[in-house]
Amino acid sequence: MANPPLSREEFLDTYGPTLHYSPPGGFRSVEDYDALVDTHCCFCGQQCGIRLKVKNNEVVGFEPRYEFPFNKGKLCPKGIKRYLQGSHPDRLLHPMRRTEHGYQQITWDEALSETVSKIQEIQAKYGKDSFAMLSGVSLTNEKSYLVGKFARLALQTANLDYNGRLCMVSAGAGNKKAYGIDRASNHWEDITDAKVIFIIGTNIAECFPITTDYIWRARDKGAKIIYADPRMVPMARTADLFLPLRIGSDSALLMSMLHVIIRDGLTDEAFIEAHTTGFGDVRAAVADATPEWAAEITGVPAAKIEQAARWYGEAETGMILHARGLEHQVKGVENVMSCANLALATGKIGKPGCGHSTITGQGNGQGGREHGHKCDQLPGNRDITNPEHRKYIAEVWGCSEDEIPGKGITAQEILNEIHAGKIKGLLSICFNPLISLPDANFNREALNKLEHYSVIDFFLSETAQHADIVLPGSLQEEDEGTTTSGEGRVIKINAPVTPPGEARRDWEILLDIAGRLGRGKYFQFSDTQEIFNELRLASRGGTADYSGITWEKVVNNQGVFWPCPQTTDEGLATMHAENLDDRHPGTPRLYEGGKFYHPDGKAHFNAVSWRESGEVVDDEYPIWFTTGRVVSQYLSGTQTRRIGPLVDQFPHPKLELHPRMAKELNIKTDDWVTIQTRRGEVIIQANVVNTIRPDTVFMAYHWGGKESANLLTQRALDPISKIPEFKVSACRVRLATPEEQVQGEHTKSLSARTEKNLPVGYNLAERRKELRR
């Protein structure tokens, strides 16, 4: 008997709640396995080394990988449980088509034929750029490179962008303006030699736990820790100096610190003169940025700003570390440049224990932003609008320069154009914008307007649930390639298992689509190593130069730091990766000897002026609202919300607020509250804590549906990086009404559904059918 028809909203309400899985009999040491395979964690940019245990083509456990130099066997809660996701009954095993009865299993030929015919139909009617592609940086370097080439030469669209647009682009743009290159300045061992570590806008202990060890080792050697954040996050509680700044006020704090350093004669004038330009403009820009001025804006006492500036300025060595709290703003690029100004003014760059580094959030957030799946980028971190760059890549690809489209629009702008009816079709991989992008109601409306949407994924994410065609792709452990850690270390990903059911490796799917679009001549790859070798060639001479790196070299050296160019120049006539030598040792520490990557060889100061955020508090919305992560979840939660022990650690988001605010609003911990912004509202339970500013509330963003923090956030963009302002919004909070409390309890019960203790030997395919019924 056929199922009754389901509307789109009924389908999402029925199948949207996330399931998570714990194995039968709980968790135990797995001694019975067929193979033990060296690889890396699939989550954050630390890319910790791990060994996966394999039995009957399934990952069944793990062992620490003590010899890998970054984590030396240490793993965070996500790393320890990451192996469980592959056995989840939600795993996509077959291609599917949306019907009025829900999703229907179809053949690969049907799925690919329909995808290709819709691409051709939409582009013939509306133009090439009417079909867009969204990608993600949890992909390997090989797949990131392939996506960039695929969008330009197979889809022939300019409108390609990636979810690094929500993560690293402000850091990348700021780094390139200051230093001429986009990479962390140092390998992490340099952190341990710093006498002062200034941390701003990052919750290291929860988001990057293994980095905590490096900071503790520096502290054990006498280093002072300065921590700036609107929340007293775990590591901030042990800092020597905590600066509880108001969200969105980072540049005022940084400008004032530089003011004090200049005023007190703590600049390194010899370094400035020999290795930088533009200091005069910066000196003038901060001339009036006194600690008293900054205190009014930031809420940080002037004496604390003075102390932070003197500690950093007077120290022999010092590191600046930051992440999304600094960058998820309409002033993100300016904030990053302000950090660079501090490092350059004191000469704390390019030496052991001295540097300015962004802590990369996504699994391959570093490598994924280097090789061409950004809207404005070609491989090697080249500029798609630069004629010489286009000419070189056209030679590598064997196409004409005219065949490479121009600069496209960014991820949020693609959703804006879909909503406006200008982009009609979409292909996505490794991106869940319905949770990841701000103003979720707007983005849901946009997805519903698409004439066609095909998705490549391994779980049916909240965004994928809007797709017309679902193409089951591969987990990290089911494919081979490389990623690049937040340090800039290129590492090797191995494939202990193959995709289950009819799922396929992502790159094979893309090659098949390219062939069916009549563009297969540009995609003659038989494996991912061939893709990497073309990447090497394409990156050659770019700022992100991988040409001197081979897979063998990566394995033999436990990773290789880029830039790693050829040690000889054979000229463009070689045009074969096998002619690229691999003698260069790599570059663990950038800028040694004052060598920077601008054409003039110098670092560039960039003057910054104070300006407010895209949205500020007022009488109607009087409370500052910000978002972030928790230790047991990763990004949009597509993977980690399906791992039982991680869900048990933090099953639902809560709204953090200070006791002073809680008293004024008559709110206690676990009370149901309603938080509203100009975009939407969320009914959520409260968590009253002393570790947040009294004027600010915080919510983690890993959940979807009615628990989504991005129902509340704004679509305002940094004018340079086009990153949305996730970290700064204005809101109002009140106790939920009895009716709203019932609604909140219902949402909580739906999202808490679990599937634990499944029978040993259960059939994944049959289990999926059962769940769909």
C-alpha positions in Angstrom: 0.0 0.0 0.0 1.5 3.3 -1.0 2.3 5.9 1.5 0.1 9.0 1.5 1.6 12.1 -0.2 3.8 14.3 2.0 4.3 18.0 1.6 7.8 19.3 1.9 7.2 20.7 5.4 5.5 17.4 6.5 8.5 15.5 5.2 10.9 17.7 7.1 8.9 17.4 10.3 8.8 13.6 9.9 12.3 12.9 8.8 14.2 15.9 10.0 14.9 15.0 13.6 18.4 13.6 13.9 19.1 10.1 15.0 22.3 9.2 16.8 23.8 5.8 17.4 25.7 3.9 20.0 26.8 0.3 19.3 25.3 -2.7 20.9 26.7 -3.5 24.4 28.2 0.0 24.8 31.9 0.9 24.1 34.8 -1.4 24.7 38.2 -2.1 23.4 38.1 -3.8 20.0 40.8 -6.4 19.7 39.3 -8.4 16.8 40.2 -6.5 13.6 41.6 -7.1 10.2 43.7 -4.0 9.7 45.1 -1.0 11.6 45.3 2.0 9.3 47.2 5.3 9.9 45.1 8.4 9.0 43.8 11.6 10.6 40.7 12.9 12.4 38.0 14.1 10.1 36.9 17.1 12.2 38.6 20.4 13.1 41.7 21.9 11.5 44.1 20.4 14.0 43.8 17.1 11.9 45.1 14.9 14.7 46.8 11.6 13.8 44.8 8.5 14.5 44.8 4.8 13.7 41.5 3.2 12.6 40.7 -0.5 13.3 38.9 -2.3 10.4 36.9 -5.5 10.4 34.9 -6.7 7.4 35.1 -3.4 5.6 33.8 -1.4 8.6 35.7 0.9 11.0 35.2 -0.7 14.4 37.6 1.2 16.7 40.7 3.2 16.9 44.1 3.5 18.6 46.2 6.6 19.4 48.9 7.5 16.9 51.7 8.6 19.3 54.3 9.2 16.6 52.4 11.9 14.8 54.1 15.1 15.9 51.1 17.4 16.3 48.9 15.5 18.8 51.3 12.7 19.9 48.5 10.3 20.7 46.1 12.9 22.3 42.6 13.1 21.0 39.5 15.2 22.0 36.0 13.7 22.6 35.1 14.1 18.9 38.3 12.4 17.7 37.8 9.4 20.1 34.3 8.8 18.8 34.7 9.8 15.1 35.0 6.2 14.0 31.3 5.5 14.9 29.7 7.5 12.2 30.2 5.1 9.3 27.9 2.4 10.9 25.0 4.8 11.5 21.7 3.5 10.1 21.1 7.0 8.5 24.0 6.4 6.1 23.0 7.1 2.6 23.4 3.9 0.6 21.5 4.5 -2.7 20.7 7.3 -5.0 17.3 8.8 -4.3 14.7 11.0 -6.0 12.1 13.2 -4.2 8.6 12.2 -4.9 5.2 13.2 -3.5 5.6 10.1 -1.2 9.0 11.1 0.1 12.3 9.8 -1.2 12.4 6.9 -3.6 15.5 4.7 -4.3 16.6 5.0 -8.0 19.6 3.7 -10.0 22.8 5.7 -10.4 22.0 6.0 -14.1 18.7 7.6 -13.4 20.1 9.9 -10.7 23.0 11.2 -12.9 20.9 11.4 -16.0 18.3 13.6 -14.2 20.9 15.7 -12.6 22.7 16.4 -16.0 19.5 17.0 -17.9 18.4 19.5 -15.3 21.7 21.3 -15.5 21.5 21.5 -19.2 17.9 22.5 -19.2 18.4 25.3 -16.7 21.5 26.7 -18.3 20.0 26.6 -21.8 17.0 28.6 -20.5 18.7 31.1 -18.1 22.5 31.0 -18.9 25.5 29.2 -17.5 25.6 31.1 -14.2 22.0 30.3 -13.4 23.3 27.0 -12.0 25.5 27.3 -9.0 27.7 25.0 -6.9 28.4 25.0 -3.1 31.3 23.1 -1.7 33.0 22.5 1.7 36.4 22.4 3.2 36.0 19.1 5.0 36.9 17.7 1.6 40.5 16.6 0.8 42.8 18.8 -1.1 42.3 16.6 -4.2 38.6 17.0 -4.0 38.7 20.7 -3.3 40.9 21.1 -6.4 38.6 18.9 -8.4 35.5 20.8 -7.4 37.1 24.1 -8.6 38.0 22.7 -11.9 34.6 20.9 -12.2 32.6 24.0 -11.6 34.6 26.1 -14.1 35.0 23.5 -16.9 32.2 21.0 -16.5 29.3 23.2 -15.1 30.9 26.2 -16.8 29.6 28.5 -14.1 31.2 31.4 -12.2 29.0 30.8 -9.2 31.0 28.5 -7.1 31.8 29.0 -3.4 32.4 27.1 -0.3 31.7 26.9 3.4 35.1 28.3 4.3 33.3 31.5 3.4 31.8 31.1 6.9 35.1 30.3 8.6 38.5 31.4 7.3 38.0 34.0 4.6 38.4 37.1 6.9 41.7 35.7 8.2 42.8 34.8 4.7 42.1 38.3 3.4 43.7 40.0 6.4 46.8 37.8 6.2 47.2 38.5 2.5 46.9 42.2 3.0 49.5 42.2 5.8 51.9 39.4 4.8 51.1 38.6 1.2 50.2 35.0 2.0 47.3 33.1 3.7 48.7 30.6 6.3 49.4 30.4 10.0 52.8 32.0 10.5 54.2 29.2 12.6 54.1 25.5 13.3 52.5 24.9 16.7 55.8 24.0 18.5 56.7 27.7 18.3 53.8 28.4 20.7 55.8 26.7 23.5 58.6 29.3 23.2 56.4 32.3 23.6 56.8 34.5 26.7 53.3 36.0 26.1 50.4 34.4 24.3 47.6 36.8 23.4 44.4 34.9 22.6 41.3 36.7 21.2 38.0 35.5 19.8 38.5 31.7 20.2 37.3 29.1 22.7 40.5 26.9 22.4 39.7 24.4 25.1 36.4 23.4 23.5 37.0 24.0 19.8 40.7 23.0 19.5 41.5 21.0 22.6 44.9 19.6 21.5 46.1 23.2 21.0 45.5 23.6 24.7 48.5 21.4 25.4 50.9 23.8 23.5 49.7 26.8 25.5 50.0 24.9 28.8 53.5 23.9 27.9 54.4 27.5 27.3 52.7 28.5 30.6 54.8 25.8 32.4 57.9 27.6 31.0 56.7 30.9 32.5 54.6 32.4 29.7 51.8 34.9 30.5 48.4 34.3 28.9 46.2 37.2 27.9 42.7 36.1 27.0 40.1 38.4 25.4 36.5 37.2 25.0 33.0 38.1 26.0 32.7 34.8 27.8 35.2 33.4 30.3 35.7 30.2 28.3 37.5 27.3 30.0 41.1 28.4 29.1 40.3 32.0 30.0 39.6 30.9 33.6 43.3 30.2 34.0 44.6 33.2 32.1 46.9 35.7 33.8 44.9 38.5 32.4 41.3 38.3 31.1 39.7 41.0 29.0 35.9 40.6 28.9 35.3 42.7 25.9 31.9 43.5 24.4 31.1 41.5 21.2 32.0 43.5 18.1 34.5 45.7 19.8 37.7 43.8 19.0 39.3 46.4 16.7 38.9 49.1 19.4 40.7 47.0 21.9 43.5 46.1 19.4 43.9 49.7 18.2 44.2 50.9 21.9 46.8 48.2 22.6 48.9 49.5 19.7 48.4 53.0 20.9 50.0 52.1 24.2 52.8 50.2 22.6 53.7 53.2 20.4 53.2 55.7 23.3 55.5 53.7 25.6 58.3 53.2 23.0 57.7 49.4 22.8 57.9 49.2 19.0 60.8 47.5 17.1 61.9 50.4 15.0 64.7 48.5 13.3 62.3 45.8 12.2 59.7 48.3 11.1 62.2 50.2 9.0 63.8 47.2 7.4 60.8 44.9 6.7 57.5 46.9 6.6 55.7 49.7 4.9 52.7 51.8 6.0 53.5 52.3 9.7 53.0 56.0 9.5 49.4 55.7 8.5 48.8 53.2 11.3 50.5 55.4 13.9 48.2 58.2 12.9 45.1 56.0 12.9 45.6 54.9 16.6 46.9 58.3 17.8 43.6 59.0 19.7 42.8 55.4 20.6 43.6 55.8 24.2 42.8 53.0 26.8 40.1 55.3 28.2 38.5 55.6 24.8 38.6 51.9 24.2 37.2 51.2 27.7 34.0 53.1 26.8 33.6 50.9 23.7 34.8 47.5 24.9 33.8 47.6 28.6 37.3 46.5 29.5 38.9 48.7 32.2 41.6 51.0 30.8 44.1 49.6 33.3 43.7 46.1 31.9 44.1 47.4 28.3 47.4 49.1 29.4 48.6 45.9 31.1 47.8 43.7 28.1 49.7 46.1 25.8 52.7 46.4 28.0 53.0 42.6 28.6 52.8 41.9 24.9 55.0 44.8 23.9 57.7 44.2 26.5 58.0 40.4 26.1 61.0 39.0 24.3 58.7 36.6 22.3 55.0 36.5 21.8 52.2 34.8 19.8 48.8 36.1 18.8 46.1 33.4 18.3 42.6 34.0 17.1 39.6 32.3 15.4 36.0 32.9 14.5 35.1 35.2 17.4 37.4 37.8 15.8 36.5 37.0 12.2 32.7 36.4 12.2 32.0 40.1 11.9 31.4 42.7 9.3 34.8 44.0 10.5 36.5 40.6 10.5 39.2 41.6 8.0 39.9 44.8 9.9 40.2 42.8 13.1 42.7 40.4 11.6 44.8 43.3 10.2 44.7 44.9 13.6 46.3 41.8 15.1 48.9 41.9 12.3 49.7 45.5 13.1 50.5 44.5 16.7 52.8 41.7 15.6 54.6 43.8 13.0 55.0 46.9 15.3 56.8 44.8 17.9 58.7 42.6 15.4 57.2 39.5 16.9 56.9 37.6 13.6 59.2 35.2 11.7 61.1 34.0 14.8 60.8 31.1 17.2 58.1 31.9 19.7 56.9 34.8 17.6 53.9 34.8 15.3 50.4 35.6 14.4 48.2 32.6 13.6 44.6 31.9 12.9 43.3 28.6 14.4 41.6 26.8 11.5 38.1 25.5 12.4 37.2 23.0 9.6 38.8 19.8 8.9 40.7 21.0 5.8 40.0 24.7 6.3 43.6 25.5 5.3 44.1 23.4 2.3 40.5 23.8 1.2 41.0 27.6 0.8 44.0 27.3 -1.4 43.2 25.3 -4.5 40.3 26.9 -6.3 36.8 26.2 -5.0 36.4 29.8 -3.8 34.4 32.1 -6.1 37.5 34.4 -6.7 40.3 31.9 -6.7 42.3 29.5 -8.9 44.7 26.8 -7.7 47.7 27.9 -5.7 45.7 30.7 -4.1 45.7 32.5 -7.4 43.4 35.4 -8.3 40.8 34.4 -10.9 40.7 38.0 -12.3 44.5 38.1 -12.9 45.3 37.6 -16.6 48.7 35.9 -15.9 47.1 33.6 -13.3 44.3 32.6 -15.7 46.8 32.0 -18.5 48.9 29.6 -16.4 45.9 27.6 -15.2 44.5 27.4 -18.7 47.8 25.8 -19.8 47.7 23.3 -17.0 44.1 22.4 -17.7 44.5 22.3 -21.4 41.7 24.8 -22.1 41.5 28.3 -23.5 41.5 31.2 -21.1 38.0 32.1 -22.2 36.7 28.8 -21.0 37.5 29.7 -17.4 34.6 31.8 -16.1 35.3 35.0 -14.2 34.8 35.9 -10.6 31.5 34.6 -9.1 29.6 35.5 -6.0 30.0 34.2 -2.4 28.0 31.6 -0.5 25.6 33.9 1.2 25.2 35.9 -2.0 24.4 32.7 -3.9 21.5 32.0 -1.5 20.4 35.6 -1.9 20.3 35.2 -5.6 18.4 31.9 -5.3 15.9 33.7 -3.1 15.6 36.5 -5.7 15.0 33.9 -8.5 18.2 34.6 -10.4 19.9 31.3 -9.7 17.7 28.4 -10.6 19.7 25.3 -10.0 22.2 24.0 -7.4 24.7 21.2 -6.9 26.2 21.0 -3.4 28.7 18.8 -1.6 29.9 18.9 2.0 27.9 22.0 2.9 24.8 22.3 5.1 23.8 26.0 4.6 20.4 25.6 6.1 22.2 25.3 9.5 25.5 27.0 8.6 24.3 30.3 7.0 22.6 33.1 9.0 18.9 33.9 8.8 17.8 30.3 8.4 14.2 31.1 7.5 15.4 33.2 4.5 17.6 30.4 3.4 14.8 27.8 3.7 12.7 30.0 1.5 15.5 30.2 -1.0 16.0 26.4 -1.2 12.3 26.0 -1.9 12.5 28.3 -4.9 15.1 26.2 -6.8 13.9 24.6 -10.0 16.4 21.8 -9.3 18.8 20.8 -6.5 21.1 17.8 -6.5 23.3 17.0 -3.4 26.3 14.7 -2.8 26.4 13.7 0.8 26.7 10.7 3.1 23.8 11.7 5.5 20.6 13.4 4.6 21.5 16.7 6.2 18.9 19.4 6.9 19.8 21.1 3.6 19.9 17.8 1.7 16.3 17.1 2.7 15.4 19.9 0.2 17.2 18.1 -2.7 15.4 16.7 -5.7 18.2 14.1 -6.3 20.4 12.7 -3.6 23.8 11.2 -4.6 25.3 9.1 -1.8 29.0 10.1 -1.4 31.9 9.1 0.8 33.2 9.6 4.3 36.8 10.7 4.8 37.9 7.1 5.7 36.5 5.8 2.4 38.8 7.8 0.1 42.5 8.6 -0.2 44.2 11.9 -0.4 45.7 14.8 1.6 44.5 17.6 3.8 46.4 20.5 5.2 46.3 21.2 9.0 45.9 24.6 10.6 49.7 24.7 11.0 50.1 24.5 7.2 51.2 20.9 7.4 50.1 18.7 4.4 49.2 15.3 5.7 48.0 12.0 4.2 44.5 10.6 4.5 44.2 6.9 3.9 41.2 4.8 3.1 40.8 1.8 5.4 37.3 1.0 4.0 35.2 1.4 0.8 31.8 3.2 0.6 29.0 0.9 1.7 26.0 -0.1 -0.4 25.8 1.8 -3.7 27.5 4.9 -2.3 30.5 6.1 -4.3 33.6 8.2 -3.8 32.8 11.9 -4.3 35.4 12.4 -7.0 34.0 9.5 -9.1 30.6 11.1 -9.0 32.0 14.4 -10.2 33.9 12.8 -13.0 30.8 10.9 -14.1 28.8 14.1 -14.2 31.5 15.9 -16.1 31.6 13.1 -18.7 27.8 13.2 -19.2 28.0 17.0 -19.7 30.4 16.3 -22.6 33.4 17.8 -20.7 35.2 14.5 -19.8 38.3 15.4 -21.7 39.3 17.7 -18.9 38.9 15.0 -16.2 41.0 12.0 -17.2 41.8 10.9 -13.7 42.0 7.3 -12.7 42.7 7.9 -9.0 43.2 10.7 -6.5 47.0 10.6 -6.7 46.7 11.7 -10.3 44.5 14.6 -9.1 47.1 15.6 -6.5 49.8 15.5 -9.1 47.9 17.9 -11.3 47.2 20.1 -8.2 51.0 20.2 -7.7 51.5 21.5 -11.2 48.6 24.0 -10.9 49.9 25.4 -7.6 53.4 25.8 -8.9 54.5 29.4 -8.6 51.4 30.4 -6.6 51.6 31.6 -3.0 50.2 28.2 -1.9 52.9 26.2 -3.7 52.7 22.4 -3.3 54.8 21.6 -6.4 57.6 20.2 -4.3 55.3 17.9 -2.3 54.6 14.2 -3.1 52.4 11.7 -1.3 55.6 9.7 -0.5 57.3 12.7 1.0 54.3 13.5 3.1 54.2 10.0 4.5 58.0 9.7 5.1 58.1 13.1 6.9 54.9 12.9 8.9 53.7 15.8 6.8 55.2 18.7 4.8 54.7 22.4 5.4 53.9 24.5 2.4 55.0 26.6 0.6 57.2 23.8 -0.8 58.2 24.8 -4.3 60.6 23.1 -6.7 64.2 23.7 -6.0 64.9 24.2 -9.7 62.9 25.9 -12.4 62.4 23.7 -15.5 60.1 26.2 -17.1 56.5 25.8 -18.2 57.5 23.5 -21.0 57.7 20.5 -18.6 54.0 20.6 -17.8 54.1 17.2 -16.2 54.0 16.6 -12.5 56.6 13.8 -12.7 59.1 16.5 -13.8 58.6 18.4 -10.5 61.3 17.6 -8.0 60.6 17.2 -4.3 63.9 18.4 -2.7 62.5 21.5 -0.9 62.1 20.7 2.9 59.0 22.7 3.3 58.4 25.8 5.5 57.3 25.3 9.1 57.9 28.9 10.0 57.0 31.7 7.6 58.7 35.1 7.4 62.1 34.1 8.8 64.7 36.8 8.1 62.0 39.4 7.5 61.0 37.8 4.2 57.3 38.4 3.3 55.3 37.5 0.3 54.3 40.8 -1.2 56.1 41.7 -4.4 58.3 44.2 -2.5 59.3 41.5 0.0 57.9 43.5 2.9 55.0 43.2 5.3 52.3 45.9 5.0 50.7 47.7 7.9 47.0 48.5 7.3 45.4 51.4 9.0 42.1 50.6 10.7 39.4 53.0 11.9 36.8 52.1 14.5 33.3 51.5 13.3 30.3 49.7 14.8 28.9 46.3 13.9 26.1 45.8 11.3 23.5 45.6 14.1 23.7 47.1 17.6 21.4 47.0 20.6 18.5 49.4 21.1 15.4 49.8 23.2 13.5 47.2 21.2 16.4 44.6 21.1 18.5 45.6 24.1 20.7 42.4 24.6 23.8 41.4 22.7 23.6 37.9 21.1 26.5 35.8 20.0 27.1 32.2 18.9 29.8 29.5 19.0 30.6 25.9 19.5 30.7 23.2 22.2 33.4 20.6 22.7 31.3 17.5 21.6 29.9 18.9 18.4 31.3 19.9 15.0 30.0 22.6 12.7 26.4 21.9 11.6 26.3 18.6 13.5 25.5 16.4 10.5 28.2 13.9 11.7 28.5 14.5 15.4 24.8 14.6 16.2 24.7 11.0 14.9 27.3 9.8 17.5 25.5 8.8 20.7 28.3 9.6 23.3 28.8 13.1 21.7 25.1 13.8 21.8 24.9 12.6 25.4 27.6 15.2 26.3 25.5 18.1 24.9 22.1 16.9 23.6 20.5 20.3 23.1 21.6 23.9 22.8 21.0 26.2 25.8 21.0 29.9 26.2 23.8 31.1 28.4 23.0 34.3 30.4 24.6 36.0 33.4 22.9 35.8 36.9 22.4 39.6 36.9 20.4 39.4 33.6 18.6 36.3 34.9 17.5 38.0 38.0 16.2 41.0 36.1 14.2 38.7 33.8 13.2 36.2 36.5 14.9 33.3 34.8 16.5 30.3 36.4 18.6 27.5 34.9 16.5 25.1 32.8 13.6 27.6 32.5 12.2 27.8 29.0 12.9 31.2 27.5 12.1 32.8 24.2 14.9 34.7 22.4 13.9 36.9 19.5 15.8 39.0 16.9 14.7 40.8 13.8 15.0 37.5 11.9 13.2 35.0 14.1 12.8 33.4 17.5 13.9 30.3 19.3 12.4 28.6 22.4 15.2 27.2 24.4 16.2 26.3 28.0 18.3 28.7 29.9 21.7 28.1 31.5 22.6 30.7 34.1 26.4 31.1 34.4 28.9 33.6 35.8 31.2 33.2 32.8 29.5 35.6 30.4 29.1 39.4 30.3 25.9 40.6 31.9 24.8 42.3 28.7 25.3 39.3 26.4 23.7 35.9 25.8 25.3 32.9 24.0 23.9 29.9 22.0 25.8 27.1 20.3 24.9 26.7 16.6 25.3 23.0 15.8 21.5 22.2 15.8 18.9 22.6 13.1 15.2 23.0 12.9 13.6 25.0 15.7 16.8 24.7 17.8 18.9 26.5 15.2 20.9 29.5 16.4 21.0 30.8 12.8 17.3 31.5 12.9 18.4 34.5 14.8 21.7 35.7 13.1 22.0 38.4 10.5 23.1 38.3 6.8 25.3 41.4 7.0 28.6 40.8 5.3 32.2 41.9 5.8 32.7 44.1 2.7 36.0 42.4 1.8 35.7 38.8 2.8 31.9 38.6 2.5 31.8 36.6 5.7 28.5 36.9 7.6 28.3 38.6 11.0 27.5 35.5 13.0 29.0 36.8 16.2 27.1 40.1 16.7 23.3 40.5 16.8 20.8 42.4 18.9 18.1 40.3 20.7 15.5 40.3 23.5 14.9 37.5 25.9 11.9 36.7 28.1 10.4 33.7 30.0 8.5 31.5 27.6 4.7 31.4 27.9 3.1 28.0 28.9 2.2 27.4 25.3 5.7 28.1 24.1 7.1 25.8 26.8 5.0 23.0 25.4 6.3 23.8 22.0 9.9 23.8 23.3 9.4 20.4 25.0 8.0 19.0 21.8 11.0 20.2 19.8 13.4 18.8 22.4 11.7 15.4 22.3 11.8 15.2 18.5 15.5 16.1 18.3 16.4 13.7 21.2 15.1 10.6 19.5 17.9 7.9 19.6 18.6 4.6 18.1 20.8 2.8 20.5 21.6 -0.9 21.1 20.7 -2.0 17.6 20.9 -5.8 17.1 24.3 -7.2 16.1 24.4 -7.8 12.4 21.5 -5.5 11.5 21.1 -4.8 7.8 21.8 -1.2 7.0 19.7 -1.0 3.9 16.7 -2.7 5.5 17.1 -0.5 8.6 17.0 2.6 6.4 13.7 1.4 4.8 12.3 0.7 8.3 13.2 4.2 9.4 11.7 5.8 6.3 8.4 3.9 7.0 
